Amino acid sequence: MSSYVIRRLLQGAGLLLLVSMIGFAILHLAPGGPLSQFAAGGDMTQEDLDRVAAQLGLDRPLPIQYLDWLWRMLQGDWGLSYRDQQPVLSVIGSHLGATLELMLTSTLLAMMIGAWVGILGAIRRYSLFDGFATIGAMIALSIPTFWFGLVVIYVFSVGLGWLPSGNRYTIGDESLANRVHHLIGPCMVLALVSTAVWSRYMRSSMLDVIHQDYIRTARSKGIPERRILIHHAVRNALLPMITITGLHLPTLLSGALVTETVFTWPGMGRLFLDSINYRDYPVVMGILMFTAVLVLLGSLLADLLYNVADPRLGANAT
């Protein structure tokens, strides 16, 4: 197992290096560049722009800029934001809590509802409930996140007035009840696709388990059906969901980016888009690398948990 973890970490390090190179090149070769924000006002001369470029190190060759950025990042210095001259790690840290709050809440909600729908759909295969669940999942997977977010705002905020239209809490009221009230809308939107994914995978996994020989043996022994489903079928059907949870992390991150923008949620997704619009490259690169690390760690953790849950796979991981 230790050799497997070391091998995965080395592969992840190589992938992170490749991601950083591609991301750095795309950002710095894109039209405009960070200096366009300084030149937008029209009150800066070319000499002023050259001085700013020298101060930011943008007048050096691109490979030199990348190596300097990479060396400083490995030492824990991710640079300063072009917008407010704050350390990139501090800027990301100030928005990380909001994103984690939204992602964890929506993930737990999607897992509970999706697992329940998938299990019930497998038990009542081809029933009316299973048919509606299948159609609902297909519709949910087809709905654009930004469109559904706007619908939620229009119906529940503008029309009914039940939910706030945005932000993490009301200014002057940071109570738990107020935060939960603001969390309902974006959590509902972000959990939509995840619930559909979970229900489909859970139904498929449950159908595979309930036709296994040990389930037939348990039934032949007269064990109550409820006990068979809970203690044998559901427990084993949940094993593939561990891997799916880790692999589903990139989808959650992309959905959070759109959801946070629609609901003006002060998380990393909104920060990412704002930084792109401002061409705040240090912050964009910081978020890109931070997200890549989370995705790789999520995938690795899912594999390790799967091996722990099913020791039969331990031999294949060494």
Secondary structure, DSSP 8 states (H G I E B T S, - for coil): -HHHHHHHHHHHHHHHHHHHHHHHHHHHHSSS-THHHHHTTS---HHHHHHHHHHHTTTS-HHHHHHHHHHHHHTT---B-TTT--BHHHHHHHHHHHHHHHHHHHHHHHHHHHHHHHHHHHHTTTSHHHHHHHHHHHHHHHS-HHHHHHHHIIIIIIIS--S-SSSSSBTTB--HHHHHHHHHHHHHHHHHHHHHHHHHHHHHHHHHHTTSHHHHHHHHTT--HHHHIIIIIHHHHTHHHHHHHHHTHHHHHHHHHHHHHHTT--SHHHHHHHHHHHT-HHHHHHHHHHHHHHHHHHHHHHHHHHHHH-GGGGGGG-
